[in-house]
């Protein structure tokens, strides 16, 4: 899969938006088809649809973000299938691609999702320091740009899981309690998600909530 890097940003600025989105509708259709196949656990079919989505985004010069979105989906499938090396390679390729875009106009939500998914992969590979570094970067991006969605909870839990895997139970518990306190003025589902993971930690240690 060849991905030209040099001219996307300039092209994205000069192509009229209405024309671009009309042409990029094919990417959206293919990507949604891949998402449906993924939900149905038809991973080979999903990978094929996402690959065609990348090709469509390239053909119609849709910009890097749609390509990265589809690449993340393929890398996630590889992760689920235990194809860790391929998953990491594709995540890093997507990361390099999105970093070609100037920070001022970069899709920060997509970037945070990418960092979080790669952190999750590193967690399974026992690369705990790498996982925590990426999760913190994802959290920083979401906080900086007030991006509120379930990925924020996942990033925090990734940090805690890395501590747990290294036997740092008290650190994991402290992290989750701190984030729960910070979320009192935020969204309730954030607090709920953290409470669930904290309950799991306490149960594993034979504690009562």
N, C-alpha and C positions, 0 to 999 in steps of 0.2 A: 504494500500500500504506500504509494509515494505521496508525500504531502509537501507541496511547495510552500515555503515560509515567507519569501521576500516581499511579495507585493500585495498580500491580503489587505493590510490596513489601509493603504492608499486606495485600493480598488473599492473597499467597503465605503469609503468616504465619497467617492465620485459617482458611484452607481446610484441612480435615483431610488429612493427607498421603496416606493410603490412597486416599481419594476422588480427590485430585488426580492421583496417578500413574495410576490406572485411567482417568480421563478423558483424560490426556495420552498415553495409549498410541497414540492416533491420530496425534499428532505424530511419535512414534517410528517408526511404520510408514511414514508419508509421507517422513520424512527418510531412512530407510534405502532407500526406493525411489529417492529422488533420488541417494543415494550410489552405488547400483548403476548407474543410468543414467549417472552421471559416469564411473565406471570403464569403462563400455562406450563412452564418448565420444559419448553421445547427449545433447548439452548442452541442446538446447531442451526435451527431455522432462525432464531433470534440473531445469532452472530452474522448470518448471511444478510439479514435485513439491515442490521446496523452498518455493515460494510458497504452495502449499496447506498445507505443514507450518507455515509462519508463521501462516497464518490459523487453523489448528486450535489452535495454541498460544495465540493471542489469544482464541479463542472459549472455550477451557476454562481460561483464566487460569492457564497453566502457569508463569508467571513469565518474566522477561526472558531467562534463559540459553538455553532451547531456541530462542527466537526469534533470538537473536544467532547461535547455532550455524548455523541454516539460512541466515541472512543472509550469514554469512561464506562459506558454500558457494556461494551465488549470486555474490557478489563475486569469488570465485576463478575461477568460470567466465567472468565478464566479462573478467577479467584475461587468462585463456588465449586468449580470443577477440579480444584487442586492443581491447576496449571500455573503455579506461583511465578515461575520465571517469566512466562509469557505475559502474565498479568502485570508484573512490575515493569517490564519493558514497555508495555503499551501505556501504562500510567505515566511513566517518565517521558514518553514521547508526547503525550497530551500536555504534560506539565511544561515541557519545553516550548510547545506550540503556543500555549496561552501566555507564556512569559515573553513571547515576541511582541505582544500587544502593549502599547504604552499604558502604564498604570492608570492614568487619568480616564481612559476609556475602556479599561478591561472589565469583563463581566466578573465582578468579584464574587457573586454568589456561586457561579460555576467553578471558579478557582477554589473557593472554600470547600465545595463538595469534593472536588478532585483531591485536595490535600487530605480530607478526612477519609476518603475511600482508600487512598494509598496508606494512610496511617493504620487503617484496619487490617490491610494486608500485612504490614510490617508486624503488627501485633501477633498474627498467626505464625509469622516467621521468627518469632522471639527476638525481633529487633526492637526492643522496648524503647531505647533512647530515641531511635529514629521515629517510632510511632508517636511518642510524646511530643517531639519537636514539631512534627507536622500537625498534630491535633491542636497544639497551642497556636500555630500559625492560622489554622482555620478558625479557631475561636476569636483570635484577634481581629481577623477580617470581618467576621460577623458582628462583633461588638462595635468596631469602628464605623461600619456602614449600617448599623441597626438592622441587620438581616435576621429576622426572627422566624425560625422554622425548626422542625425536629432535628435537623442536622446539628444544631447547637448542642442539644442534649447528647447526641451520639459522640460528638467530639469530647465532651466532658467525661462521658463514660469510658471512652477509649483511654484517656489519661488515667482514670481510676483502675481500669483493667490492667494496664501496664504495671501500675504499682502492686496490684494484687499478685500478678504473675511473678513478681520479684520478691514476694513475701512481705511487702510493705503495706500490710492491712490497715494499720493506723493512718498512714498517709492517704490511702484511698478513701477511708471513712471521713477523714478531715476535709478532703477535697470536696466530696459530695455534700457534706454538711454546709461547707462554706458557700457552695453554689446554690444550695437550697435556700439559705438565708438571703443571698443576693437576689433570688428570684421571687421573693415575697411581694415585691412591687412590680413584678413582670407578669409573664403569662403563666396561668395555672398549670397548663400541660407540661411546662418545663419542670416545675416543682414536682409534679406527679411522676414524671419519668425518672427523676433523680431519686425520689423516695423509693420507687420500686427497686432500683439497683442497690440502694443503701440497705433496704430490707434483706436483699439477697446476701449481702456481705455479712450482716449481723447474724442471719440464720446459719450461714456456713461456719461462723465462729461460735455458735451456740448461745448467742445473746438474745435478749428480748429487746424489741424496738423501744 
